[in-house]
Amino acid sequence: MSLPIATTGAPLGEAKAAMIMIHGRGASAQSILSLADELPAEGLAYLAPQAAGSVWYPQRFLAPLAANEPHLSNALAAIGDLVRQVGQAGIPAERTYLLGFSQGACLALEYAARNPQRYGGVFGLSGGLIGPEVQAERYSGSLQGTPVLLGCSDVDFHIPLERVHESRDVLAALGGAVEERIYPGMGHTVNLDEVAFIRQVILQGA
């Protein structure tokens, strides 16, 4: 599945690391890509795929998995294709970062949980693992200490707090170094504390 890819930062062929940025429902590749303005630029390629119709899958992430098919599988495959493209450019997984917001965060977290390995970092901003319930037995393998951020409001209309906690537990059980940050009264948005954490992870891996 080939999707339009918006880019900024270093050209992929010259980059030392790469971040795949996944936009939320109704948003765009360009909108999520704007976060790169707040992150390290030197040697980092930022790649943001654009979902058809700005939606990765049609129903809420809490809906039965079948209700979001085949869109969910296609979206996960598209992320996998992009991870492979980054690898073929000479950037190993441990220097590849996955970042998503809202529906894009759900997709990033679900992809990492289904395809665990040592990534540079996995950043889920207002999201959680996908499905009506979290079934830890569906996931296997190891994230090998990958830094994982789960940032969310405690009153997010779209993301139940319990799902954030459940996702934390699954990703930690997979060997992720999980940082869960719950922000009281925050809206469905990205805040400076999350950006600072992401920046720190990138700089530590540089």
Disulfide bonds with the S-S distance in Angstrom:
none
